[in-house]
């Protein structure tokens, strides 16, 4: 079930496109939408933090309302959440309070460097939280996701519920899920064991060998032309070394279709 969707709003003038996609997506699932803007206020001696924080919070809410005014809300009530402090802490706090099933965001938020797929802000959201995230390229309009390519180097999943967003999307759009296991150097026999829940929802399984999971995925993105790419966020997973820094250059990963990142939580 996808009930609560969070959309982080950055300073980008195009952020309303992502929010419109999220609204269209939420309509399909009868989900709630929370729009979040994070600010960071600290004041020097002699100033009232409460007053400054209130003014900045009001300004942030006004900015979010301006973004909301640019879209067709389709009668979905969009709730605004502002947070003073670190972005990741704010996401975790809101998740703890509301139970966020999915974050929907653009690949880059405040960062305008064209060579980056994930900028500093969007990169931290994907890498430092355990909330499933749908990364939607700017300008993407929602269309039925009929084919989903799910790529991984290890088929081990400790919890079936990790797959909940993928299962919900599959059921909603009656999608075909194709599994792609990429055997990378140093793989173990355990990696080749595939979770039964993952097998149950799939139509086909392809095995390939490549230096990295991403390189293994590239040719299959071309061949299958899926509507959605699904990957897992774990230390030995899809982005491997990319998780160690907060940005991801397009030279190391990029996709022109939505990418669903499912988090394999630590025990």
DODREN-101842 format. One record per atom (N, C-alpha, C): x, y, z; residue in one letter. Coordinates in steps of 0.05 Angstrom, whole numbers, padded with zeros to 5 digits, always signed. Layout:
N
XYZA/...
This chain:
267
+00017-00024+00000X/+00000+00000+00000X/+00017+00025+00000X/+00010+00044-00017X/+00024+00070-00016X/+00003+00091-00007X/+00005+00099+00017X/-00014+00117+00029X/-00004+00146+00032X/+00021+00148+00041X/+00032+00175+00047X/+00057+00179+00029X/+00055+00200+00013X/+00077+00207-00005X/+00089+00234+00003X/+00115+00236+00004X/+00129+00260+00012X/+00143+00271-00013X/+00140+00297-00018X/+00153+00310-00040X/+00171+00333-00029X/+00197+00330-00029X/+00215+00352-00019X/+00215+00374-00041X/+00211+00398-00033X/+00211+00421-00052X/+00237+00436-00048X/+00252+00439-00069X/+00277+00455-00068X/+00272+00483-00080X/+00294+00496-00086X/+00293+00523-00097X/+00289+00523-00127X/+00290+00500-00139X/+00288+00499-00168X/+00262+00510-00178X/+00262+00527-00199X/+00237+00537-00210X/+00220+00516-00223X/+00232+00492-00228X/+00217+00470-00241X/+00205+00451-00221X/+00207+00457-00195X/+00198+00438-00175X/+00168+00431-00177X/+00153+00449-00189X/+00124+00443-00192X/+00119+00420-00211X/+00137+00415-00230X/+00134+00392-00248X/+00135+00366-00233X/+00153+00364-00214X/+00156+00340-00197X/+00131+00337-00180X/+00121+00359-00169X/+00098+00358-00152X/+00073+00350-00168X/+00071+00359-00193X/+00049+00351-00210X/+00050+00321-00215X/+00074+00311-00221X/+00077+00282-00225X/+00068+00267-00200X/+00076+00277-00177X/+00070+00264-00151X/+00039+00264-00146X/+00026+00286-00153X/-00003+00288-00150X/-00017+00268-00168X/-00008+00266-00193X/-00019+00247-00212X/-00015+00218-00202X/+00008+00213-00192X/+00015+00187-00181X/-00003+00181-00156X/-00005+00200-00139X/-00021+00197-00114X/-00050+00192-00121X/-00060+00204-00142X/-00088+00200-00150X/-00093+00171-00157X/-00074+00158-00170X/-00077+00130-00177X/-00079+00112-00152X/-00066+00120-00131X/-00064+00104-00106X/-00082+00114-00084X/-00097+00136-00089X/-00113+00149-00068X/-00095+00155-00043X/-00072+00165-00049X/-00052+00171-00028X/-00053+00200-00019X/-00042+00205+00004X/-00039+00233+00014X/-00012+00244+00005X/-00011+00270+00001X/+00014+00283-00006X/+00023+00303+00015X/+00048+00301+00023X/+00060+00320+00041X/+00083+00333+00026X/+00082+00360+00024X/+00104+00375+00012X/+00122+00385+00034X/+00148+00380+00030X/+00166+00388+00052X/+00187+00407+00042X/+00192+00428+00058X/+00214+00446+00053X/+00231+00448+00078X/+00257+00444+00076X/+00275+00445+00098X/+00290+00472+00098X/+00292+00484+00121X/+00309+00508+00123X/+00327+00504+00147X/+00348+00520+00149X/+00367+00518+00171X/+00372+00545+00183X/+00362+00550+00206X/+00364+00576+00219X/+00381+00574+00244X/+00401+00590+00245X/+00417+00593+00270X/+00422+00623+00273X/+00420+00633+00297X/+00423+00662+00302X/+00446+00668+00322X/+00456+00692+00319X/+00478+00700+00337X/+00467+00708+00364X/+00485+00716+00382X/+00477+00724+00409X/+00459+00749+00408X/+00440+00750+00425X/+00423+00774+00428X/+00399+00773+00410X/+00397+00753+00393X/+00374+00752+00375X/+00356+00729+00384X/+00331+00732+00378X/+00311+00712+00386X/+00309+00691+00364X/+00317+00666+00370X/+00315+00644+00351X/+00286+00640+00343X/+00269+00641+00362X/+00240+00635+00357X/+00229+00654+00336X/+00235+00680+00338X/+00225+00700+00319X/+00236+00695+00291X/+00262+00691+00290X/+00275+00687+00264X/+00264+00661+00251X/+00262+00640+00267X/+00253+00614+00257X/+00224+00616+00247X/+00208+00632+00261X/+00180+00635+00253X/+00178+00649+00226X/+00195+00670+00223X/+00194+00686+00198X/+00204+00669+00174X/+00225+00653+00179X/+00235+00636+00157X/+00215+00614+00151X/+00203+00603+00172X/+00183+00582+00167X/+00159+00593+00151X/+00151+00617+00157X/+00128+00630+00142X/+00136+00634+00113X/+00161+00643+00109X/+00171+00648+00082X/+00173+00622+00067X/+00181+00600+00080X/+00183+00574+00067X/+00155+00564+00059X/+00136+00568+00077X/+00109+00560+00071X/+00097+00575+00047X/+00104+00601+00046X/+00095+00617+00023X/+00106+00607-00003X/+00132+00600-00002X/+00145+00589-00026X/+00131+00563-00035X/+00126+00546-00015X/+00113+00520-00022X/+00085+00525-00033X/+00070+00544-00022X/+00043+00551-00032X/+00044+00561-00061X/+00065+00576-00067X/+00068+00586-00095X/+00072+00563-00114X/+00088+00543-00105X/+00092+00519-00122X/+00066+00504-00125X/+00051+00501-00103X/+00025+00486-00104X/+00005+00500-00123X/+00006+00527-00123X/-00012+00542-00140X/-00008+00538-00170X/+00016+00528-00177X/+00022+00524-00205X/+00013+00497-00216X/+00002+00480-00199X/-00006+00453-00208X/-00036+00449-00207X/-00045+00427-00219X/-00072+00418-00217X/-00072+00397-00194X/-00084+00404-00172X/-00082+00387-00148X/-00102+00364-00149X/-00120+00363-00169X/-00138+00341-00173X/-00154+00334-00148X/-00161+00355-00133X/-00177+00351-00108X/-00162+00335-00086X/-00136+00332-00090X/-00120+00320-00068X/-00112+00342-00049X/-00116+00337-00024X/-00107+00356-00004X/-00077+00353+00001X/-00063+00375-00006X/-00034+00374-00003X/-00027+00388+00024X/-00013+00373+00041X/-00006+00384+00067X/+00024+00393+00066X/+00029+00415+00080X/+00056+00427+00080X/+00070+00420+00106X/+00095+00411+00104X/+00112+00406+00127X/+00138+00422+00124X/+00144+00439+00143X/+00170+00453+00142X/+00186+00443+00166X/+00212+00444+00162X/+00230+00434+00183X/+00255+00451+00185X/+00262+00458+00210X/+00286+00474+00215X/+00308+00454+00224X/+00328+00451+00206X/+00349+00433+00214X/+00360+00418+00190X/+00373+00396+00196X/+00385+00380+00174X/+00363+00365+00159X/+00367+00364+00133X/+00348+00352+00114X/+00342+00323+00122X/+00362+00307+00126X/+00358+00278+00132X/+00344+00275+00159X/+00352+00291+00179X/+00338+00289+00205X/+00309+00296+00202X/+00303+00316+00185X/+00275+00324+00180X/+00259+00302+00168X/+00271+00289+00148X/+00257+00267+00134X/+00252+00244+00154X/+00271+00238+00170X/+00268+00216+00190X/+00247+00223+00210X/+00246+00248+00219X/+00226+00257+00239X/+00198+00255+00227X/+00195+00265+00202X/+00168+00264+00189X/+00160+00235+00184X/+00179+00219+00176X/+00172+00191+00172X/+00163+00177+00198X/+00177+00184+00220X/+00169+00173+00246X/+00141+00181+00254X/+00135+00207+00248X/+00109+00218+00256X/+00086+00208+00238X/+00091+00208+00212X/+00069+00202+00193X/+00070+00174+00180X/+00094+00163+00178X/+00097+00138+00164X/+00096+00143+00134X/+00119+00151+00123X/+00121+00157+00094X/+00126+00131+00078X/+00109+00126+00059X/+00113+00102+00042X/+00131+00106+00018X/+00132+00132+00009X/+00147+00137-00015X/+00155+00167-00016X/+00180+00172-00024X/+00189+00199-00030X/+00189+00201-00061X/+00178+00223-00071X/+00180+00228-00100X/+00196+00253-00104X/+00217+00252-00120X/+00234+00276-00124X/+00247+00275-00152X/+00257+00298-00160X/+00273+00299-00185X/+00301+00290-00179X/+00316+00282-00199X/+00344+00274-00195X/+00361+00295-00181X/+00359+00320-00191X/+00373+00342-00178X/+00354+00361-00167X/+00360+00372-00144X/+00341+00392-00132X/+00354+00420-00135X/+00370+00429-00116X/+00381+00456-00117X/+00405+00458-00135X/+00417+00435-00142X/+00442+00435-00156X/+00437+00438-00186X/+00450+00457-00199X/+00445+00462-00227X/+00467+00451-00245X/+00486+00436-00234X/+00507+00424-00250X/+00496+00402-00268X/+00498+00407-00294X/+00486+00388-00313X/+00499+00361-00313X/+00524+00359-00303X/+00537+00333-00305X/+00529+00315-00282X/+00513+00325-00263X/+00504+00309-00241X/+00477+00296-00245X/+00474+00270-00239X/+00448+00257-00239X/+00434+00263-00212X/+00448+00258-00190X/+00438+00266-00164X/+00455+00288-00153X/+00443+00311-00146X/+00458+00332-00134X/+00462+00326-00104X/+00473+00346-00090X/+00479+00341-00061X/+00454+00335-00046X/+00433+00351-00050X/+00409+00348-00034X/+00394+00322-00041X/+00389+00317-00067X/+00375+00293-00075X/+00391+00268-00069X/+00418+00271-00072X/+00435+00248-00065X/+00434+00240-00036X/+00433+00260-00019X/+00431+00254+00010X/+00405+00241+00017X/+00383+00250+00004X/+00357+00238+00009X/+00357+00208+00003X/+00367+00201-00021X/+00368+00173-00029X/+00387+00157-00012X/+00410+00168-00005X/+00431+00152+00007X/+00429+00151+00037X/+00418+00171+00050X/+00420+00172+00079X/+00393+00166+00093X/+00373+00158+00078X/+00348+00150+00091X/+00341+00122+00081X/+00323+00109+00096X/+00314+00083+00088X/+00286+00083+00076X/+00278+00107+00067X/+00251+00110+00056X/+00252+00104+00026X/+00234+00087+00015X/+00234+00082-00014X/+00231+00108-00029X/+00245+00111-00051X/+00246+00136-00066X/+00241+00132-00095X/+00224+00148-00107X/+00219+00147-00136X/+00232+00172-00147X/+00253+00168-00163X/+00268+00190-00176X/+00256+00195-00204X/+00244+00218-00208X/+00230+00223-00233X/+00244+00245-00249X/+00255+00238-00272X/+00268+00259-00289X/+00250+00282-00295X/+00261+00306-00295X/+00245+00330-00300X/+00231+00328-00327X/+00206+00337-00328X/+00191+00337-00353X/+00177+00310-00358X/+00179+00291-00339X/+00166+00265-00342X/+00137+00268-00335X/+00120+00257-00352X/+00091+00256-00345X/+00084+00227-00338X/+00066+00224-00320X/+00059+00197-00311X/+00044+00182-00333X/+00054+00158-00338X/+00041+00140-00357X/+00041+00112-00345X/+00023+00095-00354X/+00022+00068-00342X/+00049+00054-00343X/+00058+00043-00321X/+00084+00029-00319X/+00079+00000-00326X/+00080-00006-00351X/+00073-00033-00361X/+00097-00053-00358X/+00121-00043-00360X/+00145-00060-00357X/+00164-00048-00336X/+00171-00065-00316X/+00189-00056-00295X/+00214-00074-00296X/+00237-00062-00299X/+00262-00077-00298X/+00273-00074-00270X/+00276-00097-00256X/+00286-00097-00229X/+00314-00109-00229X/+00334-00093-00223X/+00362-00102-00226X/+00375-00104-00199X/+00392-00125-00196X/+00406-00129-00171X/+00430-00147-00175X/+00448-00147-00156X/+00471-00165-00157X/+00468-00187-00137X/+00450-00183-00117X/+00445-00204-00097X/+00415-00206-00094X/+00405-00231-00095X/+00376-00236-00093X/+00367-00239-00065X/+00385-00234-00045X/+00377-00238-00017X/+00362-00213-00007X/+00339-00218+00004X/+00323-00197+00017X/+00314-00208+00044X/+00321-00193+00065X/+00314-00204+00092X/+00285-00199+00099X/+00272-00180+00086X/+00244-00175+00093X/+00228-00172+00067X/+00206-00186+00066X/+00189-00185+00043X/+00177-00157+00039X/+00172-00142+00061X/+00158-00116+00058X/+00176-00095+00044X/+00201-00101+00041X/+00218-00083+00025X/+00206-00079-00003X/+00193-00100-00012X/+00182-00100-00040X/+00154-00086-00042X/+00143-00077-00019X/+00116-00067-00019X/+00111-00046-00041X/+00128-00025-00043X/+00122-00005-00064X/+00122-00017-00092X/+00141-00035-00098X/+00143-00048-00124X/+00118-00064-00129X/+00109-00079-00109X/+00084-00095-00112X/+00060-00078-00117X/+00058-00056-00102X/+00036-00037-00105X/+00035-00026-00134X/+00058-00018-00144X/+00059-00007-00172X/+00052-00028-00192X/+00063-00052-00188X/+00057-00074-00207X/+00027-00080-00208X/+00015-00081-00185X/-00014-00087-00184X/-00031-00064-00196X/-00023-00040-00190X/-00039-00017-00200X/-00039-00015-00230X/-00016-00020-00242X/-00013-00017-00271X/-00013-00043-00286X/-00018-00065-00271X/-00017-00092-00283X/+00009-00095-00298X/+00031-00089-00285X/+00057-00088-00298X/+00071-00115-00299X/+00088-00118-00318X/+00105-00142-00320X/+00132-00135-00307X/+00140-00151-00288X/+00166-00146-00274X/+00187-00166-00285X/+00208-00154-00297X/+00230-00170-00307X/+00254-00168-00288X/+00264-00190-00279X/+00287-00190-00261X/+00313-00191-00277X/+00333-00176-00268X/+00359-00177-00281X/+00380-00181-00259X/+00392-00204-00257X/+00413-00209-00238X/+00440-00205-00252X/+00455-00187-00241X/+00482-00181-00253X/+00503-00193-00235X/+00517-00212-00247X/+00539-00225-00232X/+00564-00207-00236X/+00573-00195-00215X/+00597-00178-00216X/+00621-00192-00204X/+00645-00183-00209X/+00669-00197-00198X/+00667-00200-00168X/+00672-00224-00159X/+00672-00229-00130X/+00645-00237-00119X/+00626-00244-00137X/+00600-00252-00127X/+00602-00279-00112X/+00583-00283-00094X/+00583-00308-00078X/+00559-00325-00087X/+00560-00351-00080X/+00538-00369-00086X/+00512-00359-00072X/+00516-00347-00048X/+00492-00337-00034X/+00478-00315-00050X/+00494-00299-00064X/+00483-00277-00080X/+00463-00288-00101X/+00468-00312-00110X/+00452-00324-00131X/+00425-00335-00121X/+00422-00335-00095X/+00396-00344-00084X/+00377-00320-00086X/+00354-00324-00098X/+00335-00302-00102X/+00311-00305-00084X/+00305-00284-00070X/+00282-00283-00051X/+00257-00293-00066X/+00242-00311-00052X/+00218-00323-00065X/+00197-00302-00071X/+00194-00282-00054X/+00174-00261-00059X/+00181-00246-00084X/+00206-00242-00089X/+00215-00229-00114X/+00209-00246-00138X/+00214-00271-00136X/+00209-00290-00158X/+00179-00291-00164X/+00163-00290-00142X/+00134-00293-00145X/+00121-00271-00162X/+00133-00247-00161X/+00120-00225-00176X/+00133-00220-00203X/+00152-00237-00210X/+00167-00232-00235X/+00156-00250-00258X/+00161-00240-00282X/+00153-00254-00307X/+00177-00269-00319X/+00200-00257-00315X/+00224-00270-00327X/+00249-00262-00311X/+00269-00279-00312X/+00294-00274-00299X/+00317-00277-00319X/+00334-00256-00320X/+00357-00257-00338X/+00382-00254-00321X/+00402-00271-00327X/+00428-00269-00314X/+00448-00257-00334X/+00464-00239-00324X/+00485-00228-00341X/+00510-00223-00324X/+00533-00220-00337X/+00558-00214-00323X/+00568-00187-00332X/+00578-00171-00313X/+00588-00144-00319X/+00606-00135-00297X/+00624-00115-00302X/+00641-00105-00281X/+00626-00092-00258X/+00602-00081-00264X/+00586-00068-00244X/+00556-00073-00251X/+00539-00070-00231X/+00511-00074-00235X/+00500-00054-00256X/+00509-00029-00254X/+00499-00009-00272X/+00507-00015-00301X/+00532-00024-00305X/+00540-00031-00333X/+00524-00054-00343X/+00517-00073-00325X/+00500-00095-00333X/+00472-00087-00341X/+00463-00065-00328X/+00435-00056-00333X/+00433-00041-00360X/+00454-00027-00367X/+00453-00009-00390X/+00442-00022-00416X/+00453-00045-00423X/+00444-00058-00448X/+00415-00068-00446X/+00407-00075-00422X/+00379-00085-00418X/+00359-00062-00418X/+00368-00038-00410X/+00351-00014-00412X/+00345-00009-00441X/+00365-00013-00458X/+00362-00008-00487X/+00344-00030-00499X/+00349-00055-00491X/+00334-00077-00504X/+00305-00079-00495X/+00300-00075-00469X/+00273-00079-00459X/+00256-00054-00459X/+00269-00030-00459X/+00255-00005-00459X/+00233-00004-00436X/+00241-00009-00412X/+00222-00010-00390X/+00211+00018-00383X/+00188+00019-00370X/+00177+00044-00361X/+00187+00053-00334X/+00199+00033-00319X/+00209+00039-00292X/+00233+00020-00287X/+00254+00032-00275X/+00277+00016-00266X/+00276+00014-00236X/+00277-00010-00225X/+00277-00013-00196X/+00303-00024-00187X/+00315-00012-00167X/+00341-00021-00156X/+00340-00020-00126X/+00359-00033-00113X/+00360-00034-00084X/+00383-00018-00073X/+00377-00003-00052X/+00398+00013-00039X/+00409-00004-00016X/+00433-00013-00020X/+00447-00027+00002X/+00477-00023-00003X/+00493-00029+00017X/+00522-00024+00014X/+00535-00039-00009X/+00524-00063-00015X/+00536-00078-00036X/+00518-00078-00061X/+00499-00059-00061X/+00479-00060-00082X/+00485-00044-00107X/+00464-00033-00118X/+00465-00021-00145X/+00486+00000-00148X/+00487+00019-00130X/+00505+00041-00133X/+00533+00037-00120X/+00535+00015-00105X/+00560+00007-00093X/+00576+00031-00082X/+00599+00037-00094X/+00616+00059-00083X/+00602+00086-00085X/+00582+00089-00102X/+00569+00115-00105X/+00556+00124-00079X/+00549+00105-00062X/+00535+00112-00037X/+00554+00127-00018X/+00580+00126-00023X/+00598+00138-00004X/+00600+00168-00006X/+00591+00179-00029X/+00591+00208-00031X/+00562+00217-00036X/+00558+00243-00034X/+00530+00253-00035X/+00520+00260-00062X/+00538+00261-00082X/+00529+00266-00109X/+00534+00242-00127X/+00520+00240-00149X/+00525+00219-00169X/+00527+00232-00196X/+00551+00231-00208X/+00554+00243-00235X/+00539+00226-00256X/+00530+00239-00277X/+00516+00225-00298X/+00535+00205-00312X/+00561+00210-00311X/+00580+00191-00323X/+00579+00164-00308X/+00571+00164-00283X/+00570+00139-00267X/+00543+00127-00265X/+00522+00143-00268X/+00495+00133-00269X/+00476+00154-00280X/+00458+00146-00297X/+00437+00164-00306X/+00415+00147-00318X/+00391+00158-00317X/+00368+00144-00329X/+00348+00164-00338X/+00336+00159-00362X/+00316+00177-00372X/+00288+00169-00364X/+00286+00147-00349X/+00260+00138-00339X/+00260+00140-00309X/+00236+00139-00297X/+00235+00139-00267X/+00251+00115-00255X/+00264+00120-00233X/+00279+00099-00219X/+00268+00096-00191X/+00259+00072-00184X/+00249+00066-00157X/+00272+00054-00141X/+00280+00067-00120X/+00301+00057-00103X/+00289+00045-00077X/+00291+00019-00074X/+00281+00006-00050X/+00303+00002-00030X/+00299+00009-00005X/+00320+00008+00015X/+00319-00019+00030X/+00342-00032+00030X/+00345-00056+00046X/+00355-00047+00073X/+00337-00046+00093X/+00343-00035+00119X/+00362-00054+00135X/+00377-00042+00152X/+00394-00058+00170X/+00376-00071+00191X/+00385-00094+00200X/+00370-00108+00222X/+00373-00092+00247X/
